[in-house]
Amino acid sequence: MKIVNPIILALIFALFSCTDIDNHKAKDTSITADEVTPEDQKIVKLIREKDSLLFQIGFNQIDTLQVAKLTSTDFEFYHDEHGITETKSEFVTSINGIRELPFKTWRTLVEGSMEVFPLYKDNSQVLYGAIQNGVHDFYQQYEGEVARKTNTARFTHLWIIENGDWKLKRVLSYDHQIPK
């Protein structure tokens, strides 16, 4: 019989005795356009604009200069179906590859799904970025055919302020669902 280290057992007991699982709720620090503070509304508006530039211009119109301008030099993209894109140049190349598809493809942000979580440093005095969560839909349309929704997915974007500019540093794209 293996004896459990008493220190580990005490730490486990302390952890569970200090956590009220039934009543534990994460502090909601997200902000939406409906909330009142002008600073919060400014951040939400800015992230919405960056999202629009990235997708409406960069992805939907395949403007790789816009994509390159918005992404950090150490950009990474994690996709639950297509794996990891480890560099900015790989990402820009993948966007450019959309031109070769035999159909038009585009993305729309699901209205009301976007959340923004500001990131601060120095005891909440200095804004250094934001986390953006949301849901988006993707569509395809072959020439002469009706457009169809191909999937819906969740996303998380980490936006960081680099040298005064907001840059997309990390992307998580997950929970892709094919419409029924």
Secondary structure by P-SEA (a helix, b strand, c coil): cccccaaaaaaaaaaaaacccccccccccccccccccaaaaaaaaaaaaaaaaacccccccccaaaaaaacccbbbbbbccccccccaaaaaaaaaaccccccccccccccccbbbbbbbccccccccbbbbbbbbbbbcccccbbbbbcccccbbbbbbbccccccccbbbbccccccc
